[in-house]
Amino acid sequence: MIEAPQGFVVAEECRKAAWQNGYRRALGEQDGWARYGSTTARGDIHLAAEGAGGPWYLALDHAGVIAELGLPPADMPGPGRARFAFAKLGELYRILPRVYALAVSLPDGPLETFLDKTRNLPRTTEAERLILRRVGQDIFREGLMAYWGGRCPLTGITEPALLRASHIKPWARCESDAERLDVHNGLLLSALWDAAFDTGLVTFEDDGTPRFAAGLSAEARAALRWSAPLRLTAQHRAQLAWHRENAFDVAAKAPGLPSPGA
């Protein structure tokens, strides 16, 4: 039975868990659930417990976050679209950083940030449009860094200077700013993998394993070490289908054509 209202210890632990993971706006309590929001992440979270010893509960209202977490929901009443149970407080702490990262990076978070930052910027000349593109690409990179946890999913590299925000469908080929800034249209890759992907020397199958271009040397393939396939959503797979058809192994499909670029 959830405490209603929360006892002091439960209330304090909920506050600390929310505060330490990006949700610093206390939005009140109802039926034993404390609600918290963020100025940078979309959607609110709700926290509760049966007592200081647990179990601990998390309720979410962001459908995209719920889908990508992939956790089994708890069969219990409460706020939000889904509720999740954790036997120990530490388990709750381990999931909250991922909740925040997804809430920051999933559509339409980056798009709203871009629209807000560029609302009053001119966009008539080519130079002005280049400024808009630079702003958008910086926001896109921030989104990918959050989504992928600041780590190349193929190599495990975490040094920011060696990581690249790789568009699956290039910026210039996207139909809208929403597509350009969608983290599902991007991969966070190490510099070498980014160069290979951007020039169409490698692409990825629907299961996340790499497919190499016919002309890529054995030495180059050996240098592109990877430890695990990519973790892909249905949205990633849709964009990668475009990449396999339009950007992968261009030289083999039509010799003499330039690489797809970014």
N, C-alpha and C positions, 0 to 999 in steps of 0.2 A: 504494500500500500504506500503510495507516494505521500510524503509529508505535505500537508496543506493547512496552514502556511508552512514554508520551509523552516526548519530549525536553524539556529545560528551557524552551526558547523557546516551543514549542507549548503546553506546560502553563501557562506564565505568560500567554500571550495568551488561552488559553481561560478562565483564572481571571478576567482583567480583563474580558473580554467578558461573562461571566456576572455578575460583581459589579456592573458599571456598568449592567446592565439588570434589576436586581431579584432575581437568583438568587444569593444570598450564602451558601448552605449547601452546602459542598463535601461530596459524598456518596461520594467514592472514585472509583477508575478501574478499568476492566475492558476488556481487549482493545484498549487504546489510546483508549477513549472515557472522558472525564471527565464525571461526573454531578453536576448541581447542582439544588438545590431552593430554594424560597422560602417564607417564612412567610405571605405574602399572596396568592400565586398558586397555583392548583391545577395539579398535574402537575409532573413534572421535565423538565429538558432534558439532553441529552448532547451534548458537543462533541468534535471530533477533527479531525485534519489529516494529510495525507501528509508534511508537513514545514513548516518555517517559511515557505516560499514558497507554501503551499497545494497543492491545493485544501483548503477548509475544509468541515467537515460538521456538520450539526445533526440530531439525532434527537429526536422528540417523542412523548409518549405520551398527550396530551390530544386526543381525537378531535374535539372541537368546534373547537379551535384549528387543527388540521390542515385541517379542512373549510373554515374561513373564510379561511385564508391563501391557498388556491387556487394553491399552487405545485406544479409538477411534481415528484413524488418521485424520488429517485435509486434506481436499480436496484442495490442493494448490501446486504449483510448488516449487521446491527447491532442495537442496542437500540431500544426504543420501537415505536410503531405505524407510523412513517414516517421516512425519512431524506431530507435535502435537501443538495445540494452547491452550493458557492459558490466561484468561481474565485479571488476575492480576499477578504481579511479584512474589507475595508470593506463588501462586500456582506452578509456575515454580520451586521455591526454595524447595517446599515440595517434588517434584518428583525427583530432581537431585541426592539426596543421594542414592535413590533406583537404579537409572541408574548406578551410579558408583559402588555400591555394586554388582550388577549383572554383570557388565563388568569386574570386578575383579575376580569373582568367577566362572562364567560359563565356560564350556569347550571352548577353551583349555587353559585357563589362568593358573590354578594350574599345569597342565601337563607341560607347557612351563617353569614355575618356577622350577619345580622339575628337569627337564632335564638340565636346566641351572646350578642349584646348585650341581648336581651330575655328571656333565659331566666328571670330572677328578677324581672321586672317584673310587677306586678299588672295585671289586665285586666278587672276587674269593672265599674267605672263608666265612663260615657261619657268623662270626663276622662282616665282611665287609658288608654282605647282611643285617644284622640286623641294621647297621648304615644307610644304604639306606632306609630301611623300616621306621626307626624313622624319618628321614628327610621327607619322603613322608607323614607320618601320621601327622606331624606338619603342613605341607602345606595344607593337606586335612582339618585339623581343622580350619586353618585360612580361607579357602574357605567357609566352612560351617558357621563360625561365620559371615562372610560378607553376605552370601546368606540369612540366617535366621535373620539377624539384631541383632545378639548377644542375641537371646531370644529363649528359648524352646517354640516351637509353641503350645505345649499341656498345659503347666502349666504357662507360662509367666515368668518363672525364668530367671533372667539376670546375676546373679553372675557367672563370668567365671569359678571359682573354682568348681561350681556345675553343669557345663555343659560338656557334652561328645560328641565327634564326632563319631557317630554310623554309621558304615558301614551297609548297607542293605545286600548286598552280601559281605561276609567277604573278607578281604585283600587276604588271601591265596587262595580263590576260584575264584578270578577275573582272567580273561584271559589276561589282559594287564595292563600296568601302566595307560593308559588312563581311563580304567574302575575303577581302584583303586582310582584315583584322581578326578573322576567325581562327582560334588556335587549332582547330581541326584541319585547317589548311596549312599547317606548318609542323616542322619537326625541329627539335633542338639537337643539332649535330655538331660533332667535333669538326674542326676546320677542314681536315682531309676528307671526311665523309661528305661535308657540305659541298666541297669542290666537285667531288665525283657525282653527287646527286644533282647539283645545279647544272652541270654540263651534260647530263643524260648518260653518264657512264655506269650508273647504277640506279635501280628503282627497287620497289618492294612489293612482294606478293601480299595477298589479303591476310596471310597468317603472320606477316611481319618479317619474313626472311628476305634477305637481299637477292636480287637478280642482277647479274653483271652483264655489261655489254659485251658482245662477241669480240670486239677489238681490244678489250682491256687486257693488258699483259698479265702473265702469271705473277710477276713481281709486284705489280700494283694491287692485284687481288690479295696477295699475301700481306701487303702493308695495311690493307683495310681490315684489320682484325675486328672481330665483334664477338661478344660473349653471350648475347641473348637476342632473340627476335624482338621487334618493336611490339609494344602493346597498343593495339589499334582499335578505335571505335568504328562504327558503321560510317560515320562522317569522314574519318580518315580514309577508309577504304574507297569511298566514292571519289575522293580527290586523287588518290593514288591510281585509280583506274584511268583518270584523265592523264596523269603523268606517264603511265605506261604506254598510252596510245599516242601522246603528242610530244613528249619530251625525252623519252628513253631511247637510247641508241639511234639518235637521229642520223648519224653518219652511215649506219648500215641500211636504214630505211630509204634515205635519199642522199647519196654522197654529194658533198659540196655545199649542203645547207649549213648555216651557222647553228651553233648550239643554242638551246632555248633561252639560256640566261635567266636573270631574275627579273 
